[in-house]
Amino acid sequence: MCGALLLVTGWVFQESLGHGFVPYDDDRYVTANRLLQQGGWAWMWRPYEHNWIPLTWLSLSLDHRLAGLDPFAYHLTNLVLHGAATLGFYGVFVAMTQAPFRSALVAAVFAVHPLHVESVAWVSERKDVLSGCLFVATLAAYVHYARAPDWRRYAGVAAVFVAGLLAKPMLVTLPVLLLLLDRWPLRRLGWDGPGAELDRDAFARCLLEKLPLLVVAGGFAWWTATVQQATGAMTTVDELPLELRAGNAVLSLARYVGKAVWPETLAVFYPHPGAGLTTAAWLGASAFAVGLTALAWRSLRHRPAVAVGWAWFVVGLLPVLGLVQVGRQAMADRYTYLPLVGLSVAVVFAFAVERWRRPVAAAAAVLCLGAVAALAVRARSQVDVWRDGVSLFEHALAAAPDNATARHGLGVALVEAGRRDEALAHLERATALAPRWAVPQLTLGDVLGLLGRYAEAGRAYERALSLPGLNRLQQATAEAGLARLALASGDPASARARLERALELDPDARAAEWHGLLGLARVFGGDPVAGIAHYREALARDPALGDVHANLAFALYGLGQWPEAEAHLLTALELGVESAQVHESLGRLRLGRGQVGAAEASLSQALRLAQEAGDTDSVARLHQLLDRVRAGGATGDG
């Protein structure tokens, strides 16, 4: 059975191993996470990217140490963790229920449900699959404890639970789920069978043993909320009133059930309806949720699995239903990663199949296997959606066309693919759909600047700065964008002032990049010594900034510090900086040391790059220099 579960899981997700990173959090979590790439451990224990998830950062850091930025390694780790969680659920349910086939069905639905593709195929959701494994490990430790309670076994439960919270704080509801399992299938409450009464002493004992876990969960919940509020991730009540949050919560609960049964029109982002939420929609969803809850309650004595499964689903989703709103989404597929197990339990264990006749049981087994196969086929097609950013966001727009987040994401993906003109239309549409959201305004300014439309870029940055509720990083990013435009227009003094303001607003997040720009502003302003100091500060924070190595080399070259300049030019080339100016400077330095052959090679490469860029002045200059080199009359002077 374990082999079959692993085979079907591998078949569904094998294509994800060939996928790359997507331009939606994967940059912030991995590819542009300089803290991750620099190594070290201390930063993992500090809040980062609106979260406090040190074990997840540790997991990603281990991948980076082993494989650098090869996406295969990260996808493989996600798949291995998901497979381990699948086997864990199978083993735990067999241990609790002694029902191998039904336990396998629960594990199989967990393994292949299309709603879980997001958690496995998205590198940034490492926190889901890692916390999923630790969730299952906590269940296993608890089953071991429940058989023969003692403090050592309880300490094991608490230790694994804390580890799960360090991977993702969504596990805060786990103590409540353990109390549900005490009712069924562990049957520790004595509330079993017709006419049976609740054993109040057993209930009090089970509740008391959960209190330390609840205190730990409460501490993690408080700290997570504090971090998210401090970093500007939490939406205020003024932005989204409580009545709209409550309405969306019940509507999302109903939609989750619908997508669990019929997983179509899945998307990486579902926009929050906000004031567009209709009374009919939330009333209908409320009636649906109340009806299912009443049905589950009525089944508590005779079919406790239904009640426990439904409660598992609802309680598991409570932290992410949006009553405390973080982000702009109404719901997310990834939020169902662990709660959906509850619905599977409610359906699979709803009937006493042991009493069925053999033909009926066989037909039911075939039907269940067919349902699992259908889910697997659908999930495999959903995995293909995650092959790249363009595919991902085009799919999201097909599900919800008026989706500012998907429009912005598609614009970013198209920029990365070199399709800037196409990206522009989507970014402009994103700003029109969400005029009070700063992020697409900032990205629009960046793209307009790349296209040389500096006046329009400046207006985009100014619009972003005028928006209420900007966090300090967004303000700093806008200031740095305007500084780039000032540098491009030949105003280093204005650029310097704006970059100093950016560093004052946010001295950590992008300080390396901004010190590099400030060095450029200082050099252009006639103070190369101060510029070199900023270049050095930038490289001290992030040695992988190739452009800064090149700019530092140019400044050192101008001051006659040629050996160090050459070292930084070579480092810039190693880091992928391919520019005519870098190769020309390197050629001149080599020429000055009499390395004519190496100099000619560098200058020839500079000429090729200048021709590709259409830089006629550089082409003419390099032709003349190469002619002199080949004639034996050139030196590196000047």
C-alpha positions in Angstrom: 0.0 0.0 0.0 2.8 2.4 0.8 4.4 1.6 -2.5 1.2 2.4 -4.3 0.8 5.7 -2.5 4.3 6.7 -3.4 3.9 5.7 -7.1 0.7 7.7 -7.6 2.3 10.7 -5.8 5.4 10.5 -8.0 3.3 10.2 -11.1 1.2 13.3 -10.3 4.1 15.5 -9.4 7.0 14.2 -11.5 6.8 17.1 -14.0 7.3 19.6 -11.2 10.9 18.4 -10.9 11.6 20.1 -14.3 10.0 23.4 -13.4 11.9 26.5 -12.4 11.2 29.2 -9.9 8.1 31.4 -10.4 8.1 35.2 -10.0 5.7 35.1 -7.1 7.5 34.9 -3.7 10.1 32.5 -5.0 12.3 35.6 -5.5 11.9 36.8 -2.0 12.2 33.4 -0.5 15.0 32.0 -2.6 16.4 33.6 -5.7 16.8 37.1 -4.4 17.1 36.2 -0.7 20.6 37.5 -0.1 20.4 36.3 3.6 19.8 32.8 2.4 22.6 32.9 -0.2 25.1 34.4 2.3 24.6 31.6 4.7 24.6 31.8 8.5 21.9 30.9 10.9 21.1 33.9 13.1 18.8 35.7 10.5 16.5 32.6 10.4 15.4 33.3 14.0 14.4 36.9 13.2 11.1 37.9 11.4 11.6 38.0 7.7 9.1 38.4 4.8 6.2 39.0 7.2 6.7 35.6 8.9 8.6 33.9 11.6 9.3 30.4 10.2 12.9 29.5 11.2 12.7 25.8 10.4 11.4 26.6 6.9 14.3 28.9 6.4 16.7 26.2 7.6 15.2 23.7 5.1 15.6 26.2 2.2 19.1 27.0 3.4 20.1 23.4 3.3 18.8 23.1 -0.3 20.9 26.1 -1.2 24.0 24.8 0.4 23.7 21.5 -1.5 22.5 22.8 -4.9 22.8 26.6 -5.1 19.9 28.0 -7.1 19.1 24.8 -9.1 15.3 24.6 -8.8 15.4 20.8 -9.2 16.7 20.4 -5.7 14.0 22.6 -4.1 11.2 20.8 -6.0 12.6 17.4 -5.1 12.6 18.3 -1.4 9.0 19.5 -1.6 8.0 16.3 -3.3 9.9 14.1 -0.8 8.3 15.9 2.1 4.8 15.6 0.6 5.4 11.8 0.0 6.6 11.4 3.6 3.5 13.2 4.9 1.3 11.0 2.8 2.9 7.8 4.2 2.6 9.4 7.7 -1.1 9.9 7.4 -1.6 6.4 6.2 0.4 4.9 9.1 -1.3 7.1 11.7 -4.8 6.3 10.6 -4.0 2.6 10.4 -2.7 2.9 14.0 -5.8 4.8 15.2 -8.6 2.9 13.2 -7.2 -0.5 12.3 -8.8 0.1 8.9 -6.0 -0.2 6.3 -8.0 0.4 3.1 -9.9 3.4 4.3 -6.7 4.8 5.8 -5.1 4.4 2.4 -8.0 6.3 0.8 -7.6 9.2 3.2 -3.8 9.3 2.5 -4.4 8.9 -1.3 -6.8 11.9 -1.4 -4.2 13.9 0.6 -1.5 12.9 -1.9 -3.2 13.7 -5.2 -6.0 16.2 -4.5 -5.6 19.1 -7.0 -6.0 21.7 -4.2 -2.6 20.4 -2.8 -0.7 21.1 -6.0 0.0 24.6 -5.0 1.7 23.5 -1.7 3.9 21.0 -3.5 4.7 22.6 -6.9 5.5 26.0 -5.4 8.9 26.3 -3.9 7.8 29.1 -1.6 5.3 26.8 0.0 8.0 24.7 1.6 6.4 25.7 4.9 3.3 23.7 4.0 5.0 20.4 3.2 7.5 20.7 6.0 4.8 21.6 8.6 2.7 18.8 7.2 5.3 16.3 8.0 5.7 17.7 11.5 1.9 17.7 11.9 1.8 14.0 11.1 4.7 13.4 13.4 2.8 15.1 16.2 -0.2 12.9 15.6 2.0 9.8 15.7 3.6 11.0 18.9 0.2 11.7 20.4 -1.2 8.2 19.5 1.9 6.7 21.2 1.3 8.9 24.2 -2.5 8.1 24.4 -1.8 4.3 24.6 0.3 4.7 27.8 0.4 8.3 29.0 3.5 9.5 30.8 5.5 12.7 30.9 8.3 11.5 28.6 5.8 10.7 25.8 4.0 13.9 26.4 7.3 15.8 26.1 7.8 14.1 22.7 4.4 15.4 21.6 5.2 18.9 22.7 8.6 18.9 21.1 7.3 17.9 17.7 4.4 20.3 17.9 6.8 23.2 18.6 8.9 22.2 15.6 5.8 22.2 13.5 4.9 25.7 14.6 8.5 26.8 13.8 7.9 25.6 10.3 4.4 27.3 9.9 2.3 28.8 12.7 -0.9 27.6 11.0 -0.6 24.5 13.3 -1.9 26.5 16.2 -5.2 24.7 16.0 -3.6 21.2 16.5 -4.3 20.9 20.2 -8.0 21.2 19.4 -7.7 18.6 16.7 -6.0 16.3 19.3 -9.0 16.7 21.5 -11.3 15.8 18.6 -9.3 12.6 18.1 -9.8 11.8 21.7 -13.5 11.5 20.8 -12.8 9.4 17.7 -11.0 7.3 16.8 -9.0 7.1 20.1 -12.2 6.8 22.1 -10.7 8.3 25.3 -13.9 10.2 26.3 -16.2 7.2 27.0 -18.8 8.8 24.7 -19.4 5.8 22.5 -22.5 4.1 21.3 -26.2 4.6 21.8 -27.1 5.8 25.2 -23.5 6.3 26.3 -22.7 9.4 28.3 -19.7 11.6 28.2 -17.1 10.6 30.8 -16.6 14.0 32.4 -13.5 13.0 34.3 -11.9 11.6 31.2 -12.9 14.8 29.3 -11.4 17.0 32.0 -8.2 15.0 32.0 -7.9 15.2 28.2 -8.7 18.9 28.2 -6.1 19.5 31.0 -3.4 17.7 29.1 -4.0 20.0 26.1 -3.6 23.2 28.1 0.2 23.4 27.9 -0.1 22.9 24.1 -2.8 25.5 23.9 -0.6 28.0 25.8 2.3 27.4 23.4 -0.1 27.8 20.4 -1.5 31.0 21.9 2.1 32.4 22.2 2.9 31.5 18.6 -0.4 33.1 17.5 0.3 36.3 19.4 3.9 36.5 18.0 2.8 35.8 14.4 0.2 38.6 14.6 2.7 41.0 16.1 5.2 40.3 13.3 2.6 40.6 10.6 1.2 43.8 12.0 4.7 45.3 12.5 5.7 44.5 8.9 2.5 46.0 7.4 1.1 42.6 6.2 -2.0 42.8 8.2 -5.0 44.6 6.8 -6.6 47.1 9.1 -10.3 47.2 10.0 -10.6 50.6 8.2 -9.5 48.9 5.0 -11.7 45.9 5.4 -14.5 46.1 8.0 -15.3 43.1 10.2 -18.7 42.4 8.5 -17.0 42.0 5.2 -14.4 39.7 6.7 -17.1 37.5 8.4 -19.1 37.4 5.1 -16.0 36.3 3.1 -15.1 33.7 5.8 -18.4 31.8 5.5 -18.4 32.2 1.7 -14.8 30.9 1.5 -15.7 27.9 3.7 -18.5 27.0 1.3 -16.1 27.5 -1.7 -13.5 25.3 -0.1 -16.0 22.5 0.2 -17.1 23.0 -3.5 -13.5 22.9 -4.7 -12.8 19.9 -2.6 -15.6 18.0 -4.4 -15.2 19.6 -7.8 -11.6 21.0 -8.1 -12.1 23.3 -11.2 -11.1 26.9 -11.8 -8.2 26.7 -9.4 -6.0 29.7 -9.3 -2.9 30.9 -7.4 -4.8 34.0 -6.2 -8.5 34.5 -5.5 -9.3 38.3 -5.1 -11.1 39.3 -2.1 -14.7 40.5 -3.0 -14.5 43.4 -0.4 -17.6 45.6 -0.8 -18.7 43.5 -3.8 -19.7 40.7 -1.5 -23.5 40.3 -1.9 -26.0 39.6 0.8 -27.4 36.6 -1.1 -23.9 35.1 -1.4 -23.0 35.2 2.2 -26.5 34.2 3.4 -26.5 31.2 1.1 -23.0 30.2 2.2 -24.0 30.6 5.9 -27.0 28.3 5.4 -24.8 25.8 3.7 -22.2 25.8 6.5 -24.9 25.7 9.2 -26.6 22.8 7.5 -23.4 20.8 7.3 -22.6 21.6 10.9 -26.0 20.5 12.1 -25.7 17.2 10.1 -22.3 16.6 11.6 -23.6 17.2 15.1 -26.5 14.8 14.6 -24.0 12.1 13.6 -21.8 12.6 16.7 -23.0 9.5 18.5 -23.7 7.1 15.7 -21.1 8.2 13.1 -18.5 10.2 15.1 -16.0 10.2 12.2 -18.3 12.6 10.3 -18.5 15.1 13.2 -14.8 14.8 13.9 -13.9 15.2 10.2 -16.0 18.2 9.7 -14.8 19.8 12.9 -11.2 19.1 11.8 -11.8 20.8 8.5 -13.5 23.9 10.0 -11.1 24.3 13.0 -8.0 23.8 10.7 -9.2 26.6 8.4 -10.0 29.1 11.2 -6.6 30.9 11.2 -6.8 31.6 7.5 -10.5 32.3 6.9 -9.7 36.0 6.9 -11.2 37.1 10.2 -7.7 38.3 10.8 -6.9 39.4 7.2 -3.3 39.1 6.0 -2.8 39.9 2.3 -5.3 40.6 -0.4 -6.7 37.2 -1.1 -10.2 35.8 -0.3 -8.9 32.3 0.1 -6.0 30.1 -1.2 -5.7 26.5 -2.3 -2.6 26.0 0.0 -4.7 26.7 3.0 -6.5 23.4 2.6 -3.3 21.3 2.8 -4.0 19.9 6.2 -7.7 20.8 6.8 -8.8 18.9 3.8 -7.8 15.7 5.5 -10.8 16.2 7.8 -13.3 16.2 4.9 -11.7 13.0 3.6 -12.1 11.4 7.0 -15.7 12.5 7.2 -16.5 10.9 3.8 -14.4 7.8 4.0 -15.3 6.8 7.5 -19.0 7.8 7.3 -20.3 4.3 6.7 -19.9 1.0 8.6 -18.6 -0.8 5.5 -17.8 -3.9 7.6 -21.6 -4.7 7.5 -21.8 -4.4 3.8 -22.2 -7.5 1.5 -19.1 -8.4 -0.5 -20.5 -7.2 -3.9 -21.5 -3.9 -2.5 -18.2 -3.4 -0.7 -16.3 -4.3 -3.9 -18.4 -1.8 -6.0 -17.7 0.9 -3.4 -14.0 0.1 -3.5 -13.9 0.4 -7.3 -15.8 3.7 -7.1 -13.4 5.1 -4.5 -10.4 4.1 -6.5 -11.9 5.7 -9.6 -12.4 8.9 -7.7 -8.8 8.9 -6.6 -7.7 8.2 -10.2 -9.8 11.2 -11.4 -8.3 13.4 -8.8 -4.8 12.3 -9.8 -5.4 13.0 -13.4 -6.8 16.5 -12.6 -3.9 17.2 -10.2 -1.3 16.2 -12.9 -2.8 18.8 -15.3 -2.7 21.4 -12.5 1.0 20.7 -11.9 1.7 21.8 -15.5 0.2 25.2 -14.7 3.2 25.8 -12.4 5.8 25.3 -15.1 6.6 29.1 -15.2 5.3 32.5 -14.2 3.5 33.3 -17.5 1.6 30.0 -17.5 0.7 30.4 -13.8 -0.8 33.9 -14.0 -2.4 33.4 -17.4 -4.3 30.5 -15.8 -5.2 32.7 -12.8 -6.6 35.4 -15.1 -8.7 32.8 -17.0 -10.3 31.9 -13.6 -10.8 35.6 -12.6 -10.1 38.2 -15.3 -10.5 41.3 -13.0 -7.6 40.2 -10.8 -5.1 42.9 -10.0 -2.6 40.5 -8.3 -2.7 38.1 -11.3 -2.3 41.0 -13.7 0.7 42.3 -11.8 2.2 38.8 -11.5 1.8 38.2 -15.3 3.5 41.6 -15.9 6.5 40.6 -13.7 6.7 37.2 -15.4 6.7 38.8 -18.9 9.4 41.3 -17.9 11.6 38.3 -16.7 10.9 36.7 -20.1 12.1 39.8 -21.9 8.6 40.8 -23.1 8.5 44.3 -21.6 6.0 45.8 -24.0 3.4 43.0 -23.3 4.1 43.4 -19.6 3.3 47.1 -19.7 -0.3 46.5 -20.7 -0.9 44.1 -17.8 0.8 46.4 -15.2 -1.3 49.3 -16.4 -4.4 47.2 -16.0 -3.3 46.1 -12.5 -2.9 49.8 -11.4 -6.4 50.6 -12.8 -8.0 47.6 -11.0 -6.2 48.4 -7.7 -5.4 52.1 -7.7 -4.7 52.2 -4.0 -2.2 49.3 -4.2 1.4 50.5 -4.3 3.2 47.4 -5.6 2.0 47.5 -9.3 2.7 51.3 -9.4 6.3 50.6 -8.3 6.7 47.8 -10.8 5.2 49.9 -13.6 7.7 52.6 -12.8 10.5 50.1 -13.0 9.4 48.8 -16.4 8.8 52.3 -17.8 12.3 53.2 -16.7 13.7 50.1 -18.5 11.9 51.2 -21.7 13.4 54.7 -21.4 10.1 56.4 -20.7 11.5 58.3 -17.8 8.7 61.0 -17.3 6.0 58.3 -17.2 8.1 56.2 -14.8 8.5 59.2 -12.5 4.8 59.8 -12.4 4.2 56.1 -11.5 6.7 56.4 -8.6 5.1 59.7 -7.4 1.6 58.1 -7.5 2.9 55.3 -5.4 4.4 57.8 -2.9 1.0 59.6 -2.7 -0.9 56.5 -1.6 -1.9 56.2 2.0 -0.7 53.3 4.2 2.6 52.7 2.4 5.1 50.8 4.5 8.6 52.0 4.9 10.1 49.6 2.4 7.5 50.7 -0.3 8.3 54.3 0.4 12.0 53.6 0.2 11.6 51.6 -3.1 9.8 54.6 -4.7 12.5 57.0 -3.6 15.2 54.7 -5.0 13.2 54.4 -8.3 13.1 58.2 -8.6 16.9 58.3 -7.8 17.6 56.0 -10.7 15.7 58.3 -13.0 17.6 61.3 -11.6 20.9 59.4 -12.4 19.7 58.7 -15.9 18.8 62.3 -16.5 22.2 63.6 -15.2 21.1 64.8 -11.7 23.4 63.0 -9.2 22.6 65.5 -6.4 18.9 64.7 -6.5 19.7 61.0 -6.8 22.0 61.2 -3.7 19.3 62.9 -1.6 16.6 60.3 -2.5 18.9 57.4 -1.9 19.9 58.7 1.5 16.2 59.0 2.2 15.6 55.4 1.1 18.3 54.2 3.4 16.9 56.2 6.3 13.4 54.7 5.7 14.6 51.1 5.4 18.3 50.5 6.3 18.3 46.7 5.9 16.0 45.1 3.3 17.6 46.5 0.1 20.5 48.5 1.6 23.1 46.7 -0.5 21.4 47.7 -3.7 20.9 51.3 -2.6 24.4 51.7 -1.3 25.5 50.6 -4.8 23.3 53.3 -6.4 24.5 55.9 -3.9 28.1 55.1 -4.9 27.2 55.7 -8.5 25.6 59.1 -7.5 28.7 60.1 -5.6 31.0 59.2 -8.4 28.9 61.1 -11.0 28.8 64.0 -8.6 32.6 64.3 -8.6 33.4 62.5 -5.4 34.9 59.1 -6.4 36.4 58.4 -2.9 33.0 58.7 -1.2 31.5 56.6 -4.1 34.1 53.9 -3.5 33.2 53.8 0.2 29.5 53.2 -0.7 30.5 50.5 -3.2 32.5 48.7 -0.5 29.5 49.0 1.9 27.2 47.5 -0.7 29.6 44.5 -1.3 30.1 44.0 2.4 26.4 43.4 2.6 26.1 41.4 -0.6 29.3 40.2 -2.4 27.2 38.8 -5.3 26.3 42.2 -6.8 28.1 42.0 -10.1 27.2 45.5 -11.2 28.6 47.0 -8.1 31.9 45.1 -8.6 32.0 46.6 -12.1 31.3 50.1 -11.0 33.8 49.9 -8.1 36.4 48.7 -10.7 35.7 51.7 -12.9 36.1 54.1 -10.0 39.4 52.4 -8.9 40.6 52.4 -12.5 40.0 56.2 -12.7 42.1 56.6 -9.5 45.0 54.5 -10.9 44.4 51.6 -8.5 44.7 49.1 -11.3 45.4 45.7 -9.6 42.3 46.0 -7.4 40.3 47.3 -10.3 41.2 44.2 -12.4 40.3 41.9 -9.5 36.8 43.5 -9.3 36.4 43.3 -13.1 37.1 39.6 -13.1 34.7 39.1 -10.2 32.0 41.0 -12.2 32.5 38.7 -15.2 32.3 35.7 -12.9 29.0 37.0 -11.6 27.6 37.3 -15.1 28.1 40.9 -15.9 28.7 41.1 -19.7 29.2 44.7 -20.8 31.5 46.3 -23.4 32.8 48.7 -20.7 33.9 45.8 -18.4 35.7 44.0 -21.2 37.3 47.2 -22.6 38.6 48.2 -19.1 40.0 44.7 -18.6 41.6 44.9 -22.0 43.3 48.2 -21.3 44.6 47.0 -18.0 46.1 43.9 -19.6 47.5 45.9 -22.3 49.3 48.1 -19.8 51.0 45.0 -18.4 52.1 43.9 -21.8 49.6 41.0 -22.0 48.8 41.8 -25.7 47.1 38.5 -26.5 44.8 38.6 -23.5 44.1 42.3 -24.1 43.2 41.7 -27.7 40.7 39.0 -26.6 39.1 41.3 -24.1 38.9 44.2 -26.5 37.4 42.0 -29.2 34.7 40.8 -26.8 34.0 44.5 -25.9 33.7 45.3 -29.6 31.2 42.5 -30.2 29.0 43.6 -27.2 29.1 47.2 -28.4 28.0 46.2 -31.9 25.2 44.2 -30.4 24.1 47.2 -28.3 24.3 49.6 -31.3 26.8 51.8 -29.4 28.4 53.4 -32.5 30.8 55.6 -30.5 32.2 52.7 -28.6 32.4 50.6 -31.8 34.5 53.3 -33.5 36.8 53.7 -30.5 37.4 50.0 -30.1 38.1 49.5 -33.8 40.8 52.2 -33.6 42.3 50.6 -30.4 42.3 47.1 -31.8 44.0 48.3 -35.0 46.7 49.9 -32.9 47.1 46.7 -30.8 47.4 44.6 -33.8 49.9 47.0 -35.3 51.9 46.9 -32.0 51.5 50.6 -31.2 49.1 50.7 -28.3 49.7 50.7 -24.5 47.3 50.6 -21.6 47.9 54.3 -20.7 44.6 56.3 -20.7 
